[in-house]
């Protein structure tokens, strides 16, 4: 369903190029959310709040609103916005649910972000559309913030200090992430492709420990490490199987069952490695200069 059609069905009104509605003083914005690391786009309802949503309140919102989960976003402040999928086609049920959610936010003392997030003053003179939502700001505050961050990125962004160390630590971290797969294979003789999800997170943890600047290239490094370790592990497992049977790997490939099993497991490994990179993309990207540059570009308008 197109966003315009959904907006009409749910009574969202277009204002300054975005679709909004107000529920008890809380402005909800209908946005198209792009799933990090993929081309999937989902229509979602976003509330931008006046402070960070902590872990305990996250659990409370999920429990009281009977959500499986919701996505947290940073809109001018850190982790201060929530996005949920508008599952209800019936407008009465949708309105009832939104009002219930707003009541929960009120009980937890979250308010609509209605002040300049860069200085904290309520009286503002400008607006910015940040990640699809309207944020009231001071034009000077935005310009000063953009200039400060841009100068910082230009100063540290080109620094290669500790980069080699971080890459080495990332390689070590990726191997640590692979260890559960190795242990399970050699203890019970099977492997779980789901465990490959650990590799990119472990590699990024190692990179951070190395102390290098987290430029936009970090995700490429993590992806390369993941794409080497997981398929490499599968190749090693089948090569070891051939060795046990006193065959070379090339000789074993001539056996139909061996060749079919190897191709099948390698395809599954590549698929789950791609999923692992996709699932980890947002978490990792949000901690890099790439995310900061994107946010700054959006602020400039």
C-alpha positions in Angstrom: 0.0 0.0 0.0 1.3 3.4 -0.9 2.1 5.9 1.9 -0.5 8.4 0.6 -3.2 5.8 0.6 -2.4 4.6 4.1 -2.3 8.2 5.3 -5.8 8.7 3.9 -7.1 5.5 5.5 -5.6 6.5 8.9 -6.6 10.2 8.8 -3.0 11.5 8.6 -2.8 15.0 7.1 -0.1 16.2 4.8 1.9 19.2 6.2 5.2 20.5 4.9 5.6 17.3 2.8 5.0 14.8 5.7 2.0 13.0 7.0 1.1 13.8 10.6 -1.7 13.3 13.2 -1.9 14.4 16.8 -3.0 12.1 19.7 -3.5 14.0 23.0 -0.7 16.5 22.2 1.7 13.9 20.8 2.4 14.3 17.1 2.6 11.1 15.2 4.3 11.0 11.8 3.7 8.4 9.1 7.1 7.6 7.6 8.7 5.0 5.3 11.4 3.2 7.3 14.2 1.6 5.4 15.5 -1.6 7.0 19.3 -1.1 7.5 21.4 -3.2 5.1 18.5 -4.1 2.8 16.2 -2.5 0.2 13.1 -3.3 2.3 11.0 -0.3 3.2 8.1 -0.4 5.8 5.5 2.2 6.5 5.6 3.0 10.2 4.2 5.5 12.7 6.9 7.5 14.6 6.7 9.5 17.8 9.5 11.8 18.7 10.0 12.3 22.4 11.8 14.8 24.7 14.4 12.4 26.1 16.1 9.1 25.6 14.0 6.0 26.1 16.0 3.8 28.5 16.0 0.0 28.6 13.5 -0.3 31.5 11.0 2.0 29.8 11.5 0.1 26.6 10.5 -3.1 28.3 7.5 -1.4 30.0 6.2 0.1 26.7 6.5 -3.3 25.0 4.7 -5.0 27.8 1.9 -2.5 28.4 1.3 -1.8 24.7 1.5 -5.6 23.9 4.1 -5.1 21.3 6.5 -7.8 20.2 9.1 -5.0 19.9 9.5 -1.5 18.4 12.3 0.3 16.7 14.1 3.1 18.5 15.6 5.9 16.5 17.6 9.0 17.3 15.9 12.2 16.1 18.1 15.2 17.2 18.5 13.4 20.6 19.7 9.9 21.3 17.2 7.0 21.1 14.3 9.4 21.7 11.9 8.2 19.0 9.8 5.0 18.6 8.5 3.5 15.4 5.7 1.0 15.2 4.0 -0.8 12.3 0.4 0.5 11.9 -1.2 -3.0 11.7 -4.8 -1.9 12.0 -6.8 -1.3 8.9 -9.8 -0.3 11.0 -9.5 3.4 11.9 -11.4 3.0 15.2 -9.0 0.2 16.3 -6.0 2.2 15.2 -7.1 5.3 17.0 -7.8 3.3 20.2 -4.4 1.7 20.0 -2.6 5.0 19.4 -4.4 6.6 22.3 -3.4 3.7 24.5 0.2 4.0 23.5 0.1 7.8 24.2 -1.3 7.1 27.7 1.6 4.8 28.4 4.1 7.5 27.3 2.3 10.0 29.6 2.5 7.5 32.5 6.2 7.1 31.9 6.6 10.9 31.7 7.7 11.2 28.1 6.5 14.3 26.3 6.5 15.5 22.7 9.9 17.0 21.7 8.7 20.6 21.6 12.0 22.5 22.2 15.3 23.1 20.5 17.3 19.9 21.2 20.6 21.8 20.7 20.1 24.4 23.4 17.0 23.3 25.4 15.1 26.6 24.8 11.3 26.3 24.1 11.1 29.4 21.9 12.3 28.5 18.4 12.5 30.2 15.1 12.9 27.4 12.6 12.1 23.8 11.8 13.9 20.8 10.3 12.6 17.6 8.9 14.8 15.0 10.6 14.2 11.3 9.6 10.7 12.2 8.5 9.6 14.2 11.6 9.3 17.9 12.2 11.7 19.2 14.9 11.5 22.8 16.1 15.0 24.4 16.4 16.9 27.6 16.4 18.5 28.2 13.0 21.7 29.4 14.7 21.9 26.4 16.9 21.7 24.1 13.9 24.4 26.0 12.0 26.7 26.0 15.0 26.1 22.3 15.6 26.7 21.4 12.0 29.9 23.5 11.9 31.2 22.0 15.1 30.6 18.4 14.1 31.9 18.9 10.5 35.1 20.4 11.8 35.5 17.5 14.2 35.0 14.9 11.4 37.4 16.7 9.1 40.0 16.7 11.9 39.7 13.1 13.1 38.0 11.5 10.1 41.2 11.2 8.1 43.2 9.9 11.0 44.6 6.4 10.5 45.9 6.2 14.1 45.4 2.7 15.5 43.7 1.6 12.2 46.0 -1.4 11.7 45.6 -2.4 15.4 41.8 -2.2 15.1 41.8 -4.3 11.9 43.9 -6.9 13.7 41.6 -6.8 16.7 38.6 -7.1 14.3 40.1 -10.2 12.8 40.7 -11.7 16.2 37.1 -10.7 17.3 35.7 -12.3 14.2 37.5 -15.5 15.0 36.2 -15.5 18.5 32.7 -15.1 17.0 33.3 -18.1 14.9 34.5 -20.3 17.8 30.9 -21.4 18.9 30.5 -22.9 15.4 33.8 -24.7 15.6 33.1 -26.0 19.0 29.7 -27.4 18.1 31.0 -29.0 14.9 33.8 -30.8 16.7 31.8 -31.8 19.7 28.5 -33.0 18.2 29.4 -33.1 14.5 26.9 -30.6 13.2 26.9 -26.8 12.6 24.3 -24.1 13.0 24.3 -21.3 10.4 22.5 -19.1 12.9 25.7 -18.8 14.9 27.2 -16.9 12.0 25.2 -13.9 13.3 27.8 -13.6 16.1 30.7 -13.0 13.7 30.1 -9.3 12.6 29.2 -8.2 16.1 32.3 -9.8 17.6 34.5 -8.4 14.8 33.1 -4.9 15.4 33.7 -5.2 19.1 37.3 -6.1 18.3 37.6 -3.1 16.0 36.3 -0.7 18.7 38.9 -2.1 21.2 41.6 -1.2 18.8 40.8 2.5 19.2 40.7 3.6 15.6 38.3 6.2 14.2 35.1 4.6 13.2 34.9 5.8 9.6 32.3 4.8 7.0 34.7 2.0 5.9 34.2 0.1 9.1 31.2 -1.8 7.9 33.2 -2.9 4.8 35.9 -4.3 7.0 33.4 -6.2 9.1 31.6 -7.5 6.0 34.8 -8.7 4.5 35.9 -10.5 7.7 32.4 -12.2 8.0 32.5 -13.2 4.3 35.9 -14.8 4.8 35.4 -16.6 8.1 32.0 -18.2 7.6 32.6 -19.7 4.1 36.2 -20.4 5.1 34.9 -22.4 8.0 32.6 -24.4 5.8 35.4 -25.1 3.3 37.6 -26.3 6.3 34.9 -28.6 7.6 34.5 -30.4 4.2 38.2 -30.4 3.6 38.6 -32.1 7.0 35.9 -34.6 6.1 37.8 -35.5 2.9 41.0 -35.9 4.9 39.4 -38.3 7.4 38.3 -40.4 4.4 41.9 -40.3 3.1 40.9 -38.2 0.1 42.0 -34.9 -1.2 39.3 -32.2 -1.4 39.3 -32.3 -5.2 39.0 -36.1 -5.1 36.1 -35.9 -2.7 34.3 -33.4 -5.0 34.0 -36.2 -7.6 31.7 -38.0 -5.2 28.1 -36.8 -5.9 26.9 -36.8 -2.3 30.0 -35.0 -1.1 29.8 -32.4 -3.9 26.0 -31.8 -3.5 26.4 -31.5 0.3 29.3 -29.1 0.0 27.5 -26.8 -2.5 24.2 -26.9 -0.5 26.0 -26.0 2.8 28.1 -23.3 1.2 25.1 -21.7 -0.3 23.3 -21.7 3.1 26.5 -20.4 4.8 26.7 -17.5 2.3 23.0 -16.7 2.8 23.2 -16.6 6.6 26.4 -14.6 6.4 24.6 -12.0 4.3 21.8 -12.1 6.8 24.2 -11.6 9.6 25.7 -8.6 7.9 22.3 -7.2 7.2 21.1 -7.7 10.8 24.2 -6.1 12.3 24.3 -3.2 9.8 22.1 -0.7 11.8 23.8 -1.4 15.1 27.2 -1.0 13.7 26.5 1.8 11.3 24.9 4.0 14.0 28.3 4.0 15.7 30.3 5.2 12.7 31.0 8.5 11.1 28.8 7.5 8.2 25.7 7.8 10.4 26.9 11.2 11.7 27.5 12.5 8.2 24.1 11.3 7.1 22.4 13.1 10.0 24.4 16.3 9.4 23.4 16.2 5.7 19.8 16.0 6.8 20.1 18.9 9.2 21.5 21.1 6.4 18.3 20.6 4.6 
